[in-house]
């Protein structure tokens, strides 16, 4: 009985702590259209301030606008990862990624050797992600990053997922790593390999400038290492780490196949 009583007390304490931890996130209402976005911003600003966001970040929040294109892309996200791995690779230019990836591996050998030495992550998977995400830096996006990520934190579909990334984006503005006018992908991803803002804070290395390819690739390796990448093992054996990057099975399998082809050259 005593043990059971302690268990009940412990559960009650955990519930109380979780309530405190998530209270801020539950404070601001969500919306399904842009109609309530301007009214939501002051609510979120109060939460952001309580999370440690400073004047620059709050100013960026105040100037943010509802990102209609971001919502349009988000609504079609499942279709983008539909079909077989073969179909997905064909749509995303898997053969071209392999070809250029092999070339870039050779021309940037010193960089990839240094990254592998520091993080234990082989070049192939980094090149596969880099090619898949931005065509090796040729298409890093033109959506306003702050507006995109705040729109997703406001939107009712997945506000709990994007809330911490929105807070992180505002903190990155405070630090100077982002500005109110910075642009990136539709879901607020940043740089050569498309990091979400919260992951920039946690896994970004060096300057944290992910529009610099060396910083972006090293940060991506750091992310994969942080998600369990096993040095010396194949990409196929490291699907769990790749899943941390993207939860879609076809994406994970495509990255593993492309990585294997690049590293096998």
C-alpha beads as a LAMMPS data file, in Angstrom:
LAMMPS data file: protein, C-alpha beads

265 atoms
264 bonds

1 atom types
1 bond types

-500.0 500.0 xlo xhi
-500.0 500.0 ylo yhi
-500.0 500.0 zlo zhi

Masses

1 110.0

Atoms # bond

1 1 1 0.000 0.000 0.000
2 1 1 2.785 2.398 0.881
3 1 1 4.483 1.782 -2.493
4 1 1 1.181 2.305 -4.316
5 1 1 0.588 5.527 -2.431
6 1 1 4.055 6.775 -3.369
7 1 1 3.310 5.837 -6.957
8 1 1 0.127 7.878 -6.925
9 1 1 1.953 10.841 -5.424
10 1 1 4.685 10.536 -8.073
11 1 1 2.136 10.388 -10.911
12 1 1 0.346 13.426 -9.521
13 1 1 3.635 15.304 -9.329
14 1 1 4.546 14.388 -12.911
15 1 1 1.130 15.543 -14.136
16 1 1 1.579 18.842 -12.317
17 1 1 5.044 19.378 -13.810
18 1 1 3.804 18.565 -17.312
19 1 1 0.913 20.972 -16.872
20 1 1 3.334 23.734 -15.940
21 1 1 5.676 22.850 -18.810
22 1 1 2.935 22.844 -21.444
23 1 1 0.817 25.633 -20.021
24 1 1 2.403 28.261 -22.208
25 1 1 1.846 26.214 -25.348
26 1 1 -1.807 25.765 -24.466
27 1 1 -2.276 29.496 -23.920
28 1 1 -2.487 30.808 -27.474
29 1 1 -5.430 29.711 -29.585
30 1 1 -4.948 28.161 -33.013
31 1 1 -6.673 28.969 -36.284
32 1 1 -7.613 27.274 -39.531
33 1 1 -7.460 30.403 -41.691
34 1 1 -5.509 33.637 -41.600
35 1 1 -8.467 35.523 -40.125
36 1 1 -7.270 35.214 -36.541
37 1 1 -3.519 35.437 -37.105
38 1 1 -3.078 39.098 -36.159
39 1 1 -5.103 38.614 -32.970
40 1 1 -3.034 35.513 -32.148
41 1 1 0.316 37.272 -32.441
42 1 1 0.054 39.250 -29.162
43 1 1 -0.939 36.040 -27.344
44 1 1 2.090 34.256 -28.737
45 1 1 4.296 37.265 -28.008
46 1 1 3.465 36.969 -24.311
47 1 1 4.425 33.294 -24.382
48 1 1 7.592 33.988 -26.368
49 1 1 8.668 36.658 -23.884
50 1 1 8.148 34.218 -21.020
51 1 1 10.344 31.720 -22.929
52 1 1 13.198 34.220 -23.074
53 1 1 12.704 35.797 -26.496
54 1 1 14.134 39.317 -26.556
55 1 1 13.287 42.600 -28.304
56 1 1 14.621 41.693 -31.772
57 1 1 12.717 38.413 -31.820
58 1 1 9.529 40.055 -30.594
59 1 1 9.853 42.751 -33.262
60 1 1 10.200 40.044 -35.927
61 1 1 7.070 38.381 -34.548
62 1 1 5.166 41.664 -34.679
63 1 1 6.069 42.084 -38.349
64 1 1 5.233 38.526 -39.397
65 1 1 2.400 37.864 -41.840
66 1 1 0.208 34.840 -42.424
67 1 1 2.035 32.623 -44.937
68 1 1 -0.628 31.380 -47.348
69 1 1 1.905 29.494 -49.504
70 1 1 3.216 27.664 -46.442
71 1 1 -0.282 26.440 -45.625
72 1 1 -0.810 25.326 -49.223
73 1 1 2.446 23.324 -49.172
74 1 1 1.633 21.854 -45.771
75 1 1 -1.764 20.620 -46.920
76 1 1 -0.131 18.673 -49.741
77 1 1 2.737 17.231 -47.707
78 1 1 1.420 13.666 -47.592
79 1 1 1.115 13.520 -51.379
80 1 1 4.768 14.537 -51.691
81 1 1 5.827 11.378 -49.826
82 1 1 3.360 8.970 -51.415
83 1 1 3.997 5.967 -53.646
84 1 1 6.897 3.552 -53.812
85 1 1 10.531 4.350 -53.082
86 1 1 11.269 3.998 -56.789
87 1 1 8.533 6.495 -57.687
88 1 1 9.707 8.907 -55.005
89 1 1 13.324 8.740 -56.190
90 1 1 12.241 9.326 -59.787
91 1 1 10.173 12.374 -58.794
92 1 1 13.030 13.802 -56.753
93 1 1 15.770 13.097 -59.292
94 1 1 17.561 10.333 -57.426
95 1 1 19.850 9.415 -60.340
96 1 1 20.980 13.030 -60.754
97 1 1 21.642 13.321 -57.014
98 1 1 23.823 10.207 -57.127
99 1 1 25.780 11.468 -60.137
100 1 1 26.440 14.938 -58.767
101 1 1 26.937 13.583 -55.257
102 1 1 29.791 11.375 -56.437
103 1 1 31.429 14.370 -58.121
104 1 1 31.034 16.609 -55.071
105 1 1 32.392 13.886 -52.806
106 1 1 35.627 13.920 -54.797
107 1 1 35.919 17.695 -55.138
108 1 1 35.202 18.234 -51.428
109 1 1 37.138 15.232 -50.124
110 1 1 38.997 17.163 -47.418
111 1 1 35.754 18.603 -46.023
112 1 1 34.001 15.227 -45.902
113 1 1 37.046 13.541 -44.379
114 1 1 37.095 16.153 -41.621
115 1 1 33.375 15.758 -40.947
116 1 1 33.612 11.970 -40.834
117 1 1 36.583 12.197 -38.483
118 1 1 34.676 14.522 -36.135
119 1 1 31.208 12.927 -36.225
120 1 1 31.605 9.426 -37.662
121 1 1 29.104 10.148 -40.446
122 1 1 30.025 9.014 -43.971
123 1 1 29.855 11.430 -46.939
124 1 1 27.131 9.583 -48.850
125 1 1 24.283 10.281 -46.459
126 1 1 25.220 13.952 -46.141
127 1 1 25.356 14.317 -49.924
128 1 1 22.061 12.437 -50.284
129 1 1 20.317 14.780 -47.826
130 1 1 21.966 17.860 -49.326
131 1 1 20.923 16.864 -52.830
132 1 1 17.427 15.819 -51.832
133 1 1 16.703 18.929 -49.772
134 1 1 18.073 21.776 -51.889
135 1 1 19.703 20.356 -55.016
136 1 1 23.095 20.928 -53.376
137 1 1 22.259 24.478 -52.363
138 1 1 20.638 25.589 -55.610
139 1 1 17.130 25.934 -54.131
140 1 1 17.109 26.907 -50.455
141 1 1 13.673 28.540 -50.620
142 1 1 12.256 32.035 -50.829
143 1 1 9.617 32.013 -48.103
144 1 1 10.031 34.368 -45.152
145 1 1 11.280 32.069 -42.385
146 1 1 9.733 33.837 -39.403
147 1 1 6.328 34.194 -41.057
148 1 1 6.359 30.554 -42.234
149 1 1 7.189 29.024 -38.883
150 1 1 4.823 31.302 -36.966
151 1 1 2.017 30.480 -39.373
152 1 1 2.535 26.777 -38.665
153 1 1 2.657 27.390 -34.899
154 1 1 -0.680 29.198 -35.238
155 1 1 -2.293 26.695 -37.617
156 1 1 -4.492 24.092 -35.915
157 1 1 -3.045 21.088 -37.768
158 1 1 0.239 20.692 -35.816
159 1 1 0.761 23.668 -33.481
160 1 1 2.377 21.562 -30.742
161 1 1 5.102 20.407 -33.172
162 1 1 5.905 23.850 -34.561
163 1 1 5.593 25.820 -31.298
164 1 1 9.184 25.139 -30.101
165 1 1 10.547 25.800 -33.591
166 1 1 8.748 29.148 -33.688
167 1 1 10.248 30.104 -30.330
168 1 1 13.654 28.966 -31.583
169 1 1 13.334 31.060 -34.758
170 1 1 12.700 34.175 -32.685
171 1 1 15.691 33.354 -30.470
172 1 1 17.829 32.973 -33.596
173 1 1 16.722 36.469 -34.614
174 1 1 17.827 37.713 -31.190
175 1 1 21.239 36.091 -31.747
176 1 1 21.617 37.491 -35.244
177 1 1 21.643 34.063 -36.912
178 1 1 18.344 34.995 -38.590
179 1 1 16.701 38.302 -39.367
180 1 1 13.091 39.319 -39.831
181 1 1 13.706 39.188 -43.591
182 1 1 15.522 35.831 -43.783
183 1 1 14.087 33.375 -46.292
184 1 1 14.041 29.601 -46.564
185 1 1 11.697 26.716 -47.288
186 1 1 7.938 26.714 -46.844
187 1 1 7.987 25.009 -43.437
188 1 1 10.587 27.373 -42.016
189 1 1 13.576 25.163 -42.816
190 1 1 16.921 26.899 -43.150
191 1 1 20.036 26.542 -45.299
192 1 1 21.699 23.923 -47.483
193 1 1 20.168 20.908 -45.774
194 1 1 16.993 22.558 -44.472
195 1 1 17.184 22.612 -40.681
196 1 1 14.140 23.523 -38.633
197 1 1 14.970 26.398 -36.232
198 1 1 14.844 24.287 -33.070
199 1 1 17.381 21.906 -34.576
200 1 1 19.642 24.818 -35.473
201 1 1 19.771 25.733 -31.793
202 1 1 20.419 22.164 -30.709
203 1 1 22.687 20.782 -33.431
204 1 1 24.071 23.760 -35.334
205 1 1 27.870 23.959 -35.101
206 1 1 30.411 26.722 -35.625
207 1 1 28.857 29.992 -36.709
208 1 1 25.424 28.403 -37.031
209 1 1 25.149 29.961 -40.494
210 1 1 23.528 27.119 -42.394
211 1 1 23.714 28.989 -45.676
212 1 1 27.423 28.125 -45.510
213 1 1 27.780 24.622 -46.933
214 1 1 30.565 23.453 -44.596
215 1 1 28.614 24.578 -41.524
216 1 1 25.405 23.019 -42.827
217 1 1 27.013 19.666 -43.613
218 1 1 28.835 19.484 -40.273
219 1 1 25.618 20.428 -38.466
220 1 1 23.747 17.698 -40.363
221 1 1 26.382 15.171 -39.318
222 1 1 26.047 16.379 -35.723
223 1 1 22.266 15.914 -35.957
224 1 1 22.617 12.359 -37.280
225 1 1 25.182 11.510 -34.606
226 1 1 22.789 12.895 -31.991
227 1 1 20.077 10.589 -33.356
228 1 1 22.145 7.451 -33.013
229 1 1 24.233 7.261 -36.181
230 1 1 26.723 4.400 -35.831
231 1 1 30.101 5.135 -37.370
232 1 1 31.255 2.482 -39.829
233 1 1 27.760 1.081 -40.347
234 1 1 25.927 1.381 -43.658
235 1 1 23.251 3.954 -44.336
236 1 1 20.705 1.141 -44.472
237 1 1 21.767 0.091 -40.981
238 1 1 21.391 3.689 -39.829
239 1 1 17.773 4.182 -40.890
240 1 1 16.865 5.072 -37.306
241 1 1 19.130 8.116 -37.420
242 1 1 17.821 9.086 -40.859
243 1 1 14.272 8.770 -39.485
244 1 1 15.143 11.528 -37.028
245 1 1 15.684 13.780 -40.031
246 1 1 12.459 12.843 -41.820
247 1 1 9.743 10.477 -40.615
248 1 1 8.559 9.442 -44.090
249 1 1 9.597 5.873 -44.881
250 1 1 10.050 6.511 -48.623
251 1 1 12.373 9.425 -47.827
252 1 1 14.459 7.328 -45.436
253 1 1 14.801 4.478 -47.929
254 1 1 15.648 6.862 -50.768
255 1 1 18.353 8.570 -48.710
256 1 1 19.838 5.188 -47.748
257 1 1 19.877 3.990 -51.369
258 1 1 21.402 7.234 -52.671
259 1 1 23.988 7.277 -49.875
260 1 1 24.974 3.681 -50.578
261 1 1 25.396 4.436 -54.277
262 1 1 27.553 7.507 -53.580
263 1 1 29.748 5.822 -50.959
264 1 1 30.109 2.729 -53.129
265 1 1 31.712 4.672 -55.953

Bonds

1 1 1 2
2 1 2 3
3 1 3 4
4 1 4 5
5 1 5 6
6 1 6 7
7 1 7 8
8 1 8 9
9 1 9 10
10 1 10 11
11 1 11 12
12 1 12 13
13 1 13 14
14 1 14 15
15 1 15 16
16 1 16 17
17 1 17 18
18 1 18 19
19 1 19 20
20 1 20 21
21 1 21 22
22 1 22 23
23 1 23 24
24 1 24 25
25 1 25 26
26 1 26 27
27 1 27 28
28 1 28 29
29 1 29 30
30 1 30 31
31 1 31 32
32 1 32 33
33 1 33 34
34 1 34 35
35 1 35 36
36 1 36 37
37 1 37 38
38 1 38 39
39 1 39 40
40 1 40 41
41 1 41 42
42 1 42 43
43 1 43 44
44 1 44 45
45 1 45 46
46 1 46 47
47 1 47 48
48 1 48 49
49 1 49 50
50 1 50 51
51 1 51 52
52 1 52 53
53 1 53 54
54 1 54 55
55 1 55 56
56 1 56 57
57 1 57 58
58 1 58 59
59 1 59 60
60 1 60 61
61 1 61 62
62 1 62 63
63 1 63 64
64 1 64 65
65 1 65 66
66 1 66 67
67 1 67 68
68 1 68 69
69 1 69 70
70 1 70 71
71 1 71 72
72 1 72 73
73 1 73 74
74 1 74 75
75 1 75 76
76 1 76 77
77 1 77 78
78 1 78 79
79 1 79 80
80 1 80 81
81 1 81 82
82 1 82 83
83 1 83 84
84 1 84 85
85 1 85 86
86 1 86 87
87 1 87 88
88 1 88 89
89 1 89 90
90 1 90 91
91 1 91 92
92 1 92 93
93 1 93 94
94 1 94 95
95 1 95 96
96 1 96 97
97 1 97 98
98 1 98 99
99 1 99 100
100 1 100 101
101 1 101 102
102 1 102 103
103 1 103 104
104 1 104 105
105 1 105 106
106 1 106 107
107 1 107 108
108 1 108 109
109 1 109 110
110 1 110 111
111 1 111 112
112 1 112 113
113 1 113 114
114 1 114 115
115 1 115 116
116 1 116 117
117 1 117 118
118 1 118 119
119 1 119 120
120 1 120 121
121 1 121 122
122 1 122 123
123 1 123 124
124 1 124 125
125 1 125 126
126 1 126 127
127 1 127 128
128 1 128 129
129 1 129 130
130 1 130 131
131 1 131 132
132 1 132 133
133 1 133 134
134 1 134 135
135 1 135 136
136 1 136 137
137 1 137 138
138 1 138 139
139 1 139 140
140 1 140 141
141 1 141 142
142 1 142 143
143 1 143 144
144 1 144 145
145 1 145 146
146 1 146 147
147 1 147 148
148 1 148 149
149 1 149 150
150 1 150 151
151 1 151 152
152 1 152 153
153 1 153 154
154 1 154 155
155 1 155 156
156 1 156 157
157 1 157 158
158 1 158 159
159 1 159 160
160 1 160 161
161 1 161 162
162 1 162 163
163 1 163 164
164 1 164 165
165 1 165 166
166 1 166 167
167 1 167 168
168 1 168 169
169 1 169 170
170 1 170 171
171 1 171 172
172 1 172 173
173 1 173 174
174 1 174 175
175 1 175 176
176 1 176 177
177 1 177 178
178 1 178 179
179 1 179 180
180 1 180 181
181 1 181 182
182 1 182 183
183 1 183 184
184 1 184 185
185 1 185 186
186 1 186 187
187 1 187 188
188 1 188 189
189 1 189 190
190 1 190 191
191 1 191 192
192 1 192 193
193 1 193 194
194 1 194 195
195 1 195 196
196 1 196 197
197 1 197 198
198 1 198 199
199 1 199 200
200 1 200 201
201 1 201 202
202 1 202 203
203 1 203 204
204 1 204 205
205 1 205 206
206 1 206 207
207 1 207 208
208 1 208 209
209 1 209 210
210 1 210 211
211 1 211 212
212 1 212 213
213 1 213 214
214 1 214 215
215 1 215 216
216 1 216 217
217 1 217 218
218 1 218 219
219 1 219 220
220 1 220 221
221 1 221 222
222 1 222 223
223 1 223 224
224 1 224 225
225 1 225 226
226 1 226 227
227 1 227 228
228 1 228 229
229 1 229 230
230 1 230 231
231 1 231 232
232 1 232 233
233 1 233 234
234 1 234 235
235 1 235 236
236 1 236 237
237 1 237 238
238 1 238 239
239 1 239 240
240 1 240 241
241 1 241 242
242 1 242 243
243 1 243 244
244 1 244 245
245 1 245 246
246 1 246 247
247 1 247 248
248 1 248 249
249 1 249 250
250 1 250 251
251 1 251 252
252 1 252 253
253 1 253 254
254 1 254 255
255 1 255 256
256 1 256 257
257 1 257 258
258 1 258 259
259 1 259 260
260 1 260 261
261 1 261 262
262 1 262 263
263 1 263 264
264 1 264 265
